[in-house]
């Protein structure tokens, strides 16, 4: 039972980290688009 609960929280952590990375990439893209291209 412990293994199942720990794996569940592990999956949640993975999803959370993935979401954070997606947001960071999205913000970076917006930043690049706003800046004038040389």
N, C-alpha and C positions, 0 to 999 in steps of 0.2 A: 504493500500500500504506500509506503514511504516513497518508493521509486516512482510510482505514478504521479504523486503530488509534486515531487521535485521536478519531474520531467515537464509537468504542466506549467509550473512557474518558469522553467527554463524556456519553454516555448513563448510564454508571455514576454520574458526578457528579450528574446530574439525579435519578436514583433515590435516591441518598444524601440529597440536599437535601430531596427530597419526603418521605422517611421521617422525617427530622429534624423537618420542619414538622408532620407528622402526630403525632409523639410530643409535640411542644410543645403542640399544640391539645388532645390527649388529657389531658395533665397540667393544662392550664388548666381544662378542663371538670371534672375531678375536684376541683380547688381550689374552683371556683365551687359545686359541689354540696355540698362539705363545709361551706362558710360558710353560716351561717343567713341566710335571706332576710328583708329588712326590709319 
